[in-house]
């Protein structure tokens, strides 16, 4: 099977000034909720799947984070929440579509701007993140920006901070994993086509000062699911293999993995090629089904 069950293997962290203790499913964010969390109008250029609720909250260095909220399409008691963390291409319509797909699965889905890249405004399907943090790649500053986004998500009506998962794509996956390492956060994390290691880079942009999850595995205790396409030219599947090997070398719990066969590429959550061997399924539908099922096992 493509989806391999996670093994629950305990591991000890070296005695080097650990972060404040947390328990699985407990939120630990450096930025506390504040009264300045406010509803706002939808940003410019939202897509057809745009959220009906938008909020703005403070971020480091005088910036703001913006987030859209999708409610479940079906009746669910105490739904879990999925935060969709976009990649280095910025917030685009495809991330809105992914969030809407998780809402259709019964989750509260949050999609947010964790950075603003003015050049992104030139992309036709981009959503404006004006006022957002500067793009830091997978560097320390990005972890603080994610603090702000998660603290804002905690304040959304109906969100249970103890039942929240993160789905990070590409650079978003890297920042989610670095956040888990730096903050001791144990929210379940789905890595989608993640930028996880210094090599092999493929077409991914290597920014000076980047940090990589493979170098931080000793401090990562969050449950992990790694989803990667075997034909990914941007972040080659060797990235996923490198993280799995690093976790094993640090005696960490074996992550759940889903390696999708070619032509699955970098954008598997939106890739509508037929999935070989799965009748009626595309890579996009398989990704949503697989990750939703895994999140439910982590946040029953």
C-alpha positions in Angstrom: 0.0 0.0 0.0 1.1 3.6 -0.6 0.0 4.6 2.9 2.2 3.0 5.6 0.9 3.0 9.1 2.8 5.1 11.6 4.7 3.3 14.3 4.4 4.7 17.8 8.0 4.7 19.0 9.0 6.9 21.9 12.2 8.8 21.7 14.1 11.0 24.3 15.4 14.4 23.6 18.9 15.3 24.8 18.9 17.3 28.1 19.6 20.7 26.4 17.3 23.4 27.7 14.0 22.0 26.4 11.0 24.2 25.6 8.1 24.4 28.1 6.5 20.9 28.4 3.5 20.2 26.2 1.3 17.2 25.7 0.2 15.8 22.4 -2.5 17.9 20.9 -1.7 21.0 23.0 -1.1 24.3 21.3 2.1 26.0 22.1 2.5 29.4 20.4 4.9 32.1 21.3 2.4 34.8 20.3 -0.6 34.9 22.7 -4.1 35.7 21.4 -4.8 39.5 21.5 -8.0 41.6 21.2 -6.6 43.0 17.9 -7.8 39.9 16.1 -10.4 41.4 13.8 -12.7 40.4 11.0 -11.9 42.1 7.6 -13.2 42.2 4.1 -12.0 39.5 1.7 -8.6 40.5 0.1 -8.1 41.4 -3.5 -8.3 38.6 -6.1 -9.8 35.8 -4.0 -10.8 32.9 -6.2 -14.2 31.2 -6.7 -13.4 29.0 -3.7 -12.7 32.0 -1.6 -13.6 31.9 2.1 -16.6 33.8 3.5 -14.8 34.7 6.7 -11.5 36.7 6.7 -9.5 37.9 9.7 -6.4 40.0 10.4 -4.1 39.7 13.4 -0.7 41.2 14.4 2.6 39.6 13.4 6.2 40.4 14.3 7.9 43.6 13.2 4.7 45.6 12.6 3.2 43.2 10.1 -0.1 41.4 10.0 -1.2 37.9 9.1 -4.4 37.4 7.1 -6.5 34.2 7.3 -9.6 32.9 5.6 -11.9 30.4 7.2 -13.9 27.6 5.6 -16.7 25.9 7.6 -17.5 22.2 7.2 -20.0 21.3 4.5 -21.5 18.6 6.7 -22.7 18.6 10.3 -19.8 17.8 12.6 -19.7 18.0 16.4 -16.5 19.6 17.6 -14.7 19.5 14.2 -10.9 19.4 14.1 -9.1 22.2 12.3 -6.7 22.0 9.4 -4.4 25.0 8.8 -3.2 25.1 5.1 0.3 26.6 4.9 1.1 27.8 1.4 4.5 27.4 -0.2 7.0 29.9 -1.6 4.6 30.8 -4.4 2.4 32.7 -1.9 -1.3 32.4 -1.3 -3.0 31.4 -4.5 -6.4 30.1 -5.6 -5.2 26.5 -5.4 -4.6 26.8 -1.7 -8.2 28.1 -1.3 -9.4 25.1 -3.2 -7.4 22.8 -0.9 -8.9 24.4 2.2 -12.4 24.1 0.7 -11.7 20.4 0.1 -10.8 19.9 3.7 -14.0 21.7 4.8 -15.9 19.2 2.5 -14.3 16.5 4.6 -15.8 17.9 7.8 -12.9 20.0 9.1 -12.8 23.7 9.9 -10.1 24.8 7.3 -8.0 27.9 7.7 -5.8 29.3 4.9 -3.5 32.2 5.7 -0.8 34.5 4.5 2.3 33.7 6.4 4.3 36.1 4.2 3.8 38.8 1.6 6.0 38.8 -1.6 5.2 41.9 -3.7 6.4 40.1 -6.8 3.6 37.6 -6.2 1.1 40.2 -7.1 2.1 39.7 -10.8 0.8 36.1 -10.7 -2.8 36.0 -12.1 -4.2 33.6 -9.5 -2.5 35.1 -6.4 -4.4 36.5 -3.4 -3.2 39.7 -1.9 -1.2 39.4 1.3 -0.4 43.1 1.5 0.9 44.0 4.9 2.1 40.5 5.6 5.5 39.5 6.9 8.5 39.6 4.5 9.3 36.2 2.9 12.1 34.7 5.0 12.3 31.3 3.4 12.8 28.5 5.9 14.6 30.8 8.3 14.1 31.7 12.0 11.9 34.7 11.2 9.4 32.5 9.4 8.8 30.5 12.6 7.7 33.7 14.4 5.4 34.5 11.5 3.8 31.1 11.8 3.4 31.7 15.6 1.2 34.7 14.7 -0.9 32.7 12.1 -1.5 29.9 14.5 -2.3 32.2 17.4 -4.9 33.9 15.1 -6.3 30.5 14.1 -6.8 29.7 17.7 -9.2 32.6 18.0 -11.5 31.6 15.2 -14.9 30.7 16.5 -15.3 26.9 16.8 -11.6 26.2 16.6 -10.3 23.9 19.4 -6.6 24.6 19.7 -6.0 21.1 21.0 -7.5 19.6 17.8 -5.5 21.4 15.1 -3.3 20.0 12.3 -1.1 21.7 9.8 -0.8 20.9 6.1 2.3 22.6 4.8 3.2 22.6 1.1 6.8 23.0 -0.1 8.3 25.9 1.9 5.2 25.8 4.1 6.1 22.2 5.1 9.6 23.3 6.0 8.4 26.1 8.2 5.8 23.9 9.9 8.5 21.4 10.8 10.9 24.0 11.9 8.2 25.5 14.1 7.7 22.0 15.7 11.4 21.9 16.4 11.8 25.4 17.7 8.6 25.6 19.8 8.1 22.0 20.9 4.7 22.2 19.2 3.1 18.8 18.7 0.2 19.6 16.3 0.1 16.8 13.6 1.9 17.9 10.5 1.4 16.9 6.9 4.4 17.6 4.7 3.3 18.1 1.1 6.2 18.1 -1.4 8.2 19.6 1.4 11.5 21.4 1.2 13.1 19.1 3.8 16.8 18.9 3.2 19.8 20.8 1.7 20.1 18.1 -1.0 18.8 17.1 -3.5 17.3 20.5 -4.3 16.1 20.0 -7.8 14.4 23.3 -8.9 13.8 24.6 -5.4 15.2 28.0 -4.6 18.2 27.7 -2.3 18.1 30.8 -0.2 21.1 31.9 1.9 20.4 31.2 5.5 17.8 28.4 4.9 17.4 25.9 7.7 16.2 22.4 6.9 14.1 20.0 8.9 16.5 17.1 8.4 19.0 19.1 10.6 16.4 19.6 13.4 14.9 16.2 13.8 16.2 15.6 17.3 13.8 18.4 18.5 10.7 17.3 16.4 8.1 15.3 18.4 5.0 16.1 16.3 3.2 13.3 14.5 4.2 13.4 10.9 2.8 12.4 7.5 5.1 12.8 4.5 3.4 13.0 1.1 5.6 13.3 -2.0 5.4 12.7 -5.7 8.0 10.4 -7.3 8.2 12.7 -10.4 8.7 16.0 -8.4 11.3 18.1 -10.2 11.1 21.0 -7.7 11.7 19.2 -4.4 12.8 15.7 -5.5 11.5 12.7 -3.6 15.0 12.3 -2.2 14.0 15.2 0.1 11.4 12.9 1.7 13.8 10.0 1.9 16.4 12.3 3.6 13.9 13.3 6.3 12.7 9.7 6.9 16.4 8.6 7.2 17.2 11.5 9.6 14.2 10.7 11.8 15.3 7.0 12.0 18.9 8.1 12.8 17.6 10.2 15.7 15.4 7.3 16.9 12.3 9.2 16.3 8.8 7.8 15.6 8.5 6.5 12.1 6.4 8.9 10.1 3.4 7.9 8.0 4.5 8.2 4.3 2.5 8.4 1.1 4.7 8.3 -2.0 2.7 8.9 -5.1 3.9 7.3 -8.4 4.7 9.3 -11.5 3.5 11.4 -13.1 2.8 12.8 -9.5 4.9 15.9 -9.3 5.3 18.9 -7.0 1.6 20.0 -7.0 0.1 16.7 -6.0 -2.7 18.3 -4.0 -4.0 19.9 -7.2 -2.8 17.4 -9.8 -5.8 16.0 -11.7 -4.0 13.2 -13.5 -5.6 9.8 -12.9 -4.1 7.9 -10.0 -2.7 4.6 -11.3 -4.5 1.7 -9.6 -7.1 3.8 -7.9 -10.3 3.6 -9.9 -11.9 7.0 -10.3 -9.2 8.8 -8.2 -6.9 11.6 -9.2 -3.7 12.5 -7.4 -5.6 15.5 -5.9 -8.5 13.5 -4.6 -6.2 10.8 -3.2 -4.1 13.4 -1.4 -7.1 14.9 0.3 -8.6 11.5 1.2 -5.2 10.1 2.5 -4.3 13.2 4.5 -7.9 13.6 5.9 -7.9 10.0 7.0 -4.6 10.4 8.7 -5.5 13.6 10.5 -8.7 11.9 11.9 -6.4 9.1 13.4 -4.4 11.9 15.1 -7.3 14.0 16.2 -10.3 11.6 16.7 
